[in-house]
Amino acid sequence: MIIEPAPATNSDADDILGIEPFLFGFGFTADGTATPLTWEDVLSGKAAEYPRCWLHINRLSRQAQGWLYRKSGLDKLAAQSLLQEDTRPRSTRHGTGFLINLRGVNLNAGEALEDMLALRMWASDTMLITLRSRPIQATRDVEAMVRSGEAPASTGGLVAALANALTNRMEPEIAAFDEQADGFEDDILDPDVRVGRAELAEFRRKVLALRRYIVPQREAMSQLVREGSAAAFFSETDVLYLREAVDRVTRLAEDLDAIRERSVVLQEQIMEERSDLMNQRLFVLSILSAVFLPISFVTGLFGVNVGGIPGVDSPLAFGTLVVSLIVATGAMLAVFRWQRWI
């Protein structure tokens, strides 16, 4: 869905909804010193006075959308790409810069972890614009690094730092999924614990939701390394950091594939155990039916209300019938035992 631009002014609608257009930003001098910027600095053009700047804005703000279309210096295609509602991880060379979409795990309170959040970027030699709709912890990690005086020396370095921060936040969460899969395996081996199919199905859904974005993110980051290196956008150090991030994302994708396969095996094992349990119950019912079928036949036959039934006048007939039935039942059980059916 393409978002139509709004004027780049103070918006009453944004104020009513409590949407801040500008989250944070920095202007970098030639020696790498970072100076915090405000939304007024962006609107007035003061941010453009710095050799490099990083602007982190709210994609949902109509003010931010209007600025991106009209005052950011980006063409309409780039602005539309940054504001699209649905995106997948990708990296594309566009003019003098790069359009980059990456995803990070959702660590916001009360929200689903697997509902991965999009971080959209426009990166050129002089400007880095990042957009998000919901808070992403990785951007705050890099912001803290910049405020502490450890800002990367180039825009490419900032992109590499963001890619590493996103990966850093993913690793412990995917490790937790691996531990949860271990827990399911232990529970299945424990006869006193019963694993529900719904619980395992929900686990598989979360794993697949994460894998949906992490696998293409690996491809997007690999393409970013190739095109960024060819365009001399990244320094050798930046390339090393990005390649390390690509390797880690590749490992995370492989871990998710392994977890997915393990969950499939667990699901099959649960189904097999339930099938075995059902077969055991049906076997018991079959044995009971085989034992009581002759008894039912004999008692039904002697219960026919017609003349000529043997033993009607004998006081020992009932006892003889009962003993005969007991002997017959014992003989059948002995045969079943001999055949190892019970």
N, C-alpha and C positions, 0 to 999 in steps of 0.2 A: 504494500500500500504506500503510495506517495503522499507525503505530507505537504500541504500547500503552505507557502511562506506567510509569515505575519510580520508586521512592522517591527523594526528593531528599536523599540522604545519601551518605556515602562508600561506594563500591561496590567490593567485592573483584573483581568481574568486570572492571570498568574498570581496576583496578590491574593485574590479570593481563595484560590485553590491551595495556596501556600507553596507554590512551586518556585524555587529559586533558580534563575537562569544560569548563574555562575557559581560553581562549586569551589574552585580555587584556580590559581594560575601563577606563573612565575615568568619574569623577564630575566634573561641571562646576559650579563655583560661579556666583553671579549675575554676577560680572565676567568669566566665561569661563575662569577658571583651571582647568586639568585636573589631576585627582589620580588616579593609578593605583589600580585596585581589584584585590582578590583574590577567589577563590572563596568564602572565608570571609566577606568583606564582603557578597557576594551572598546567601549562605544566612542570614546574621544580620539582613539587612534594612538594613545600613548604607548600601548603595548608594542606597536609596530616600530617604535624607536629603538628597541633592543635588537641586537644581532640575532638572538634566538628567543623564542618564548614558547611556553606550554600553557594551553588553556584547557581546562577540564570543565565542561558545561553539561547542563541537564537537557537531554534530548526531548523531554516532554514539555519544556517551556516554550511558549509561543514567541517570547522575546528572543530566546536563543535561536530558534528556527529562523526568525526574520533576519537576525544578524548573520547567520550562516549563509543565507541566500543573497543578502544585499551588501554586506560590508566585510565579509571574511576574505574576499578575493578569490574564492573558489568558483568554478563554473557550475552551472545548474546541474549537470550530470553528477559531479562529485558531491554536491550538497544533497541531491536526492538519494544517492547511495548511502550517505551517512545517516539519513533520516528514515530509511526504509523500516517498516514495522517488523518484518520477518527477515532474518539474515542467517547465513551459515558462515563458519570460519572461512576466510579467504584472504589473499593478498594480491593486489593488482597494481602494476605500474600505471600511473595516470599523469600525463604531462611531466611536470617537474617533481612530482611527489608520488606517494604511495597511498592507496586506499586499503586499509587493513581492518578486518573484523576478526576478533578473537573472543573466546568465551572463558568465563570463570565460574567456579562453583558458587552456588548461592548460600552464603553464610549469614544471611539476614534472619533475625529471630522470627520464628513462626512460619517460615517459608520452607518449601521443599528444597533440599540440597541439590537434587538432580535437575531442578529447573534452572539450568545454567544461564548466566547473565551475559549479555553481549556488551563488549567494549569495542566501539567503533573509533577508528583513528584516521586522521589525515596527517601524514608526515612528509615534510620537506626539509630542506637544509635550514630554513629560517623559522619554521613554525611546526609545532605539534598540537593538533586539536584532538581531544578525546571526548567522546560522548557516551553517556549511559542513561538508562531510565530508572534503574534502582541501584542502591549503593553497592559498590564492588570494593572489597577489602584490599585487593591488590593495588589499586590506585592510591589508597591511603598509605600503603607500605612505601611506595615510591615517593609519595609526597613527604613522608617523614624523613626519608633518606635525603631528599633535596633540602629540606629545612635544617637538617643536621650538618649541612655543608659538604655532602658527599654526592653532589649532582654530577651526572655523566657529562662529559665534555662536548657532546654533540646531540643532535636530535635523534640520530641513529642509536646512540647510547641510551637515551630515554626509552626508545621503543624496545631495545633489548632488555632493559631493566623491567619494563612492564610485562614482557613475555615471561621473564624469569619469575616475577612476583606471582603471576597467574598460575604458573606451574608449581611454585612453592605451596600455594594454597590448595592445590589439587592433591598433592601427594599424600598428606595424612588422611584425607577423606577417603581416597581409594584404598589406602592401606586398611582403613576401618572396614570397608566392604570385604576385603580379603579375610580379615579376622572374623567377620560375621559368617562368611562361607565356611571357615574352619569350625565355627560354633555349630552350624547346621550339620556338618559331617559328624561331629562328636555326638550331637543329639540323636542322629539316626542310628548310631552304633549303640546307644544306651537304650536298653529295652524298656526302661521306666519312663522315658521321655517320648512324647508323641509330637512330631513336627507337622503343623497344619499346612495343607496345600496352599491355602490362601496367603499365608505368611511367606512361603517360599515364592509364590507367584508375584507378590508385591516386591520382594527382593530382586527378582529377575527384571521386573519392570524398571526399577531404579537403575540397575546396571545398564540396561539397554538405553535408557534415556541419557546417561552419561556418555556411553560409547557413541551415541549418535553425533555428538559434537567433538569429542576428543579425537576420533580418527580423522575427520577432515581438518581439524586444527593442526595435526601433525603435517598434513600436506600443505596447508597454508603457510606454516612457519618455514618449511623447507623451501617453498617457492620464494618467500621473503628473503631468505638467506641467499639464494641464487641471484635473484634480480637486484637485491640491495648491494651485493658484492660487485656485480657487473657494473652498476651505476656509481660505484665508489661512495655509496651512501653510508656504509658502515666501515668503521676502522677494523683493523685486524683483531683488536680486543673484543669489539662488539660482535664480530663474526664468531669468535670462539664462544662467547656467552650464548649467542643464539643457537649455535650448533649443540651446545650442551643442553639448552632448553629443548631443542628438537629431539635429542636422544632421550631425555627424560619423558617427554610426551609420548614418544614411541614406546618406551617401557610401560608407561601407564596404559596405553592402548592395548599392549600385549597382556598386561595384568587383567584388564577388563575382559579381554577375550577369554583368558583362562578362567576367570570367575564365572563368566557366562556359561562356558562349557561345563564347569563343575556344577553349576546350578541346574543345568539340564540333566546331568547324571543323577543329581540328588532327587530331582523330580521323578525321574524314571525309577529310582530305587524306592521312593515312597510309594509309587503306583504298584511296583512289584511286591512290596511288603503287604500292601492292602489286598492285592490279588491273592497272595499266599494265605493271608488271614481268612479271606472269604472262602477259598478252597478248603481250608481246614474245617470251617464251620459247615460247609456243604457236605464234607466227608463224614462229619459226626452225624449230621442229619440222615445221610444215606445209610450209615451203620444202624442207627436207631430204626429207620424204616425197614431195613432188612431183618432186624431182630423181631420187630413187632408185627410184621406182615403175616407170618404163619400163625402167630397167636390170634391176630384179628380174624384170619380166615377160619380157624377152628372154632373160636368162640361164636363167630357169626353163623357158622354152619350148625352148631349145636343150639343156637338160639332160634332156629327156624321153628315157628309154631305150627308144626304138622305132626301127625302121628308117625310112629315107627322110630323115634329118636332112641338110640340105645342107652341103657342105664337109667331110664326114667324112673323105674321102680326100685333101683338098687341104692341103698344108703351110702355105698362106697364109690359111686360113680363120680361124684363131684371131686372127691379127694384124688381119685385116680386121674381125672382129667387135669387137675392142677399140677400134680406131680409130673405127669407126662409133658405138660407144657414147659415146666421148669427144666426138665431133662433136655427137651428139644432146644430150648434157649441156650442152655449150657453147651450143648453139642455145637450149635452154630457159632457161639463165641469162641469155642476151642478151634473150630475150623478157620475162623477169621484170624485168630492168633497164629495158627500154623502157617497160614498164607502171608503173615506179617502185614495184614491190613490194619491191625490195631496194636 
